[in-house]
């Protein structure tokens, strides 16, 4: 399994340990489903996010993991088009849907796994990519971070 980049671990250090561990568990689940994907890491204003794509372009990402102050989302960039018979997906935008996670045991849910595998397949159809060494790419972001400071 691919090791998280040091920058990602540093970005997550401002969150409660529970949130950081859940983010990393969700990251492992995504990479287990899509080991050939690239990871695009962002330390953005409201969240730390890792998007997964078979290219190095965010617009071709098929899913993402986002850490917020009290929870983690597993997002699907084209989630509105995914079949969701169990009604797990949340959101009302034109494309993106997410599942709000509170603990890592939720990652084993067969309905969640089915959504993840559908998104991975869909992501592979977005690009015609040559075999490459998957990588983690930390992208710069700007703006004042609006997250809680980690308390000892």
C-alpha positions as CSV (number, residue, x, y, z in Angstrom):
1,X,0.0,0.0,0.0
2,X,1.2,3.4,-0.9
3,X,2.5,5.5,2.1
4,X,0.8,8.8,2.7
5,X,3.0,11.7,1.7
6,X,4.6,13.6,4.6
7,X,2.8,16.8,3.6
8,X,-0.6,15.0,3.9
9,X,0.3,13.7,7.4
10,X,1.3,17.3,8.3
11,X,-1.9,18.7,6.9
12,X,-4.0,16.2,8.9
13,X,-2.1,16.9,12.2
14,X,-4.4,19.9,12.9
15,X,-7.4,17.6,13.1
16,X,-8.5,15.4,16.1
17,X,-6.8,12.0,15.9
18,X,-10.1,10.3,15.3
19,X,-10.6,12.4,12.1
20,X,-7.0,11.9,10.9
21,X,-7.3,8.1,11.4
22,X,-10.6,7.9,9.6
23,X,-9.2,10.0,6.7
24,X,-6.3,7.6,6.3
25,X,-8.6,4.5,6.6
26,X,-10.8,5.9,3.8
27,X,-7.7,6.7,1.7
28,X,-6.6,3.1,2.1
29,X,-10.0,1.9,0.9
30,X,-9.9,4.1,-2.2
31,X,-6.4,3.0,-3.0
32,X,-7.3,-0.6,-2.5
33,X,-10.1,-0.2,-5.1
34,X,-7.9,1.9,-7.5
35,X,-4.2,1.2,-6.8
36,X,-3.2,2.6,-10.2
37,X,-4.8,6.0,-9.5
38,X,-2.9,9.2,-8.8
39,X,-3.7,11.1,-5.6
40,X,-4.0,14.8,-5.7
41,X,-3.7,16.3,-2.2
42,X,-5.0,19.8,-1.4
43,X,-4.8,21.7,1.9
44,X,-7.7,23.9,1.2
45,X,-9.6,26.6,3.1
46,X,-12.2,24.3,4.9
47,X,-10.8,20.8,4.5
48,X,-7.8,18.6,3.6
49,X,-8.7,16.7,0.5
50,X,-7.2,13.9,-1.6
51,X,-8.8,13.4,-5.0
52,X,-8.2,10.3,-7.1
53,X,-7.7,10.3,-10.8
54,X,-6.1,8.2,-13.5
55,X,-4.5,11.4,-14.8
56,X,-3.0,14.3,-12.9
57,X,-6.0,16.5,-13.6
58,X,-8.6,17.3,-10.9
59,X,-11.4,17.4,-13.5
60,X,-10.8,13.7,-14.3
61,X,-11.0,12.7,-10.6
62,X,-13.6,10.0,-9.8
63,X,-13.7,10.3,-6.1
64,X,-12.2,12.2,-3.2
65,X,-11.7,12.0,0.6
66,X,-12.1,15.2,2.6
67,X,-11.3,15.8,6.3
68,X,-13.4,18.4,8.1
69,X,-13.2,19.4,11.8
70,X,-15.6,16.7,13.0
71,X,-16.0,14.1,10.2
72,X,-14.7,12.7,6.9
73,X,-16.5,12.6,3.6
74,X,-16.0,10.0,0.8
75,X,-17.0,12.0,-2.2
76,X,-17.9,10.9,-5.7
77,X,-17.2,13.5,-8.4
78,X,-19.9,12.2,-10.7
79,X,-22.0,10.8,-7.9
80,X,-25.3,12.2,-9.3
81,X,-24.9,9.6,-12.1
82,X,-24.2,6.6,-9.9
83,X,-26.8,4.0,-9.1
84,X,-27.5,4.3,-5.4
85,X,-30.3,1.9,-4.5
86,X,-29.5,2.1,-0.8
87,X,-29.7,5.9,-0.7
88,X,-26.2,6.4,0.8
89,X,-25.3,9.4,-1.2
90,X,-25.9,12.9,0.1
91,X,-25.8,16.2,-1.8
92,X,-27.9,18.2,-4.2
93,X,-25.5,19.6,-6.7
94,X,-25.4,18.7,-10.4
95,X,-22.5,16.3,-10.1
96,X,-20.9,15.6,-6.8
97,X,-22.4,13.4,-4.1
98,X,-20.8,12.2,-0.8
99,X,-21.1,9.8,2.1
100,X,-20.4,11.3,5.5
101,X,-18.4,8.8,7.5
102,X,-18.2,8.6,11.3
103,X,-16.1,5.5,11.7
104,X,-14.0,3.2,9.6
105,X,-16.3,0.2,10.0
106,X,-18.7,1.9,7.5
107,X,-16.1,1.4,4.8
108,X,-16.9,-2.3,4.7
109,X,-20.5,-1.7,3.8
110,X,-21.3,-3.6,0.6
111,X,-23.4,-0.7,-0.7
112,X,-20.5,1.8,-0.1
113,X,-18.1,-0.7,-1.8
114,X,-20.4,-1.0,-4.8
115,X,-20.5,2.8,-5.2
116,X,-16.7,3.0,-4.9
117,X,-16.2,0.3,-7.5
118,X,-18.6,2.0,-9.9
119,X,-16.8,5.3,-9.5
120,X,-13.4,3.6,-10.1
121,X,-14.7,2.0,-13.3
122,X,-16.2,5.3,-14.4
123,X,-12.9,7.1,-13.6
124,X,-11.0,4.7,-15.8
125,X,-13.3,5.5,-18.8
126,X,-12.5,9.2,-18.5
127,X,-8.9,9.0,-19.7
128,X,-6.9,7.0,-22.1
129,X,-3.8,6.6,-19.9
130,X,-0.6,4.7,-20.4
131,X,0.6,2.5,-17.6
132,X,2.6,4.7,-15.2
133,X,3.8,4.6,-11.6
134,X,0.9,6.0,-9.5
135,X,1.9,8.9,-7.4
136,X,0.8,11.4,-4.8
137,X,0.9,15.0,-5.9
138,X,0.6,17.8,-3.4
139,X,-1.1,20.9,-4.9
140,X,-0.6,24.4,-3.5
141,X,-3.6,26.2,-2.3
142,X,-4.1,29.7,-1.0
143,X,-6.4,31.4,1.5
144,X,-6.7,31.5,5.3
145,X,-7.4,28.0,6.7
146,X,-10.7,28.0,8.6
147,X,-10.2,24.9,10.6
148,X,-9.9,24.5,14.4
149,X,-6.4,24.5,15.8
150,X,-5.5,21.2,17.3
151,X,-5.9,21.0,21.0
152,X,-3.3,19.1,23.0
